[in-house]
Amino acid sequence: MNTVGAIEDSVNLARRERALLPKEGPTSLSHFEEMLDEVKGPFSEGKRNRWLGYIQGALVAHGCASLEDVKRINRNHAA
């Protein structure tokens, strides 16, 4: 799986739905963007997957995406 690509698409979704996210804090768009920048470095695939799950879980929890939306992103980046 291209996990970085899935994270990029998830952050792009967050950008489109930014009005539904908090302005600050661990589920803010700025935090997701920082995570995206950081995950491009030397990370294990397991850690990338956890970060992807965190971002996508927050997007679903805040009503920015449905479970089907995040499944579609992941399918688009499957190996």
C-alpha positions in Angstrom: 0.0 0.0 0.0 1.2 3.5 -0.8 0.5 4.8 2.7 2.0 8.2 2.2 -0.3 8.7 -0.8 -3.4 7.7 1.3 -2.3 10.2 4.0 -1.9 12.9 1.3 -5.4 12.2 0.0 -6.8 12.2 3.5 -5.2 15.5 4.3 -6.6 16.9 1.0 -10.0 15.8 2.1 -9.4 17.6 5.5 -8.5 20.7 3.5 -11.8 20.6 1.7 -13.7 20.1 4.9 -11.7 22.3 7.1 -14.8 24.1 8.4 -15.7 21.0 10.3 -12.3 20.6 12.1 -11.2 22.4 15.2 -8.9 25.4 14.6 -6.2 24.0 16.9 -5.2 20.8 18.6 -4.5 17.2 17.7 -7.3 16.9 15.2 -6.8 20.2 13.4 -5.9 20.6 9.8 -2.5 22.2 10.7 -1.7 19.1 12.8 -2.6 16.8 10.0 -0.4 18.8 7.6 2.5 18.6 10.0 2.0 14.8 10.3 2.0 14.5 6.5 5.3 16.4 6.3 6.8 14.3 9.0 5.6 10.9 7.7 7.5 11.4 4.4 10.7 10.9 6.4 12.2 7.6 7.7 9.2 5.9 9.2 8.3 2.2 9.6 5.3 1.1 7.5 3.5 0.2 10.8 3.8 3.7 12.1 2.6 5.2 8.8 -0.4 2.9 9.0 -1.2 4.0 12.5 -0.9 7.7 11.5 -3.2 7.1 8.5 -5.7 5.4 10.8 -5.5 8.3 13.3 -6.1 11.0 10.6 -8.9 9.0 8.9 -10.6 8.2 12.3 -10.6 11.9 13.2 -12.0 12.8 9.8 -14.9 10.4 10.3 -15.4 11.5 13.9 -15.7 15.1 12.9 -18.1 14.4 10.0 -15.6 15.3 7.3 -15.7 11.9 5.7 -17.7 8.7 5.9 -16.3 5.2 6.4 -16.9 4.6 2.7 -14.9 7.7 1.8 -11.8 6.5 3.7 -12.2 3.0 2.4 -12.2 4.4 -1.1 -9.0 6.4 -0.4 -7.3 3.2 0.9 -8.4 1.1 -2.1 -7.1 3.7 -4.4 -3.6 3.3 -2.8 -3.6 -0.5 -2.5 -0.5 -2.2 -3.8 
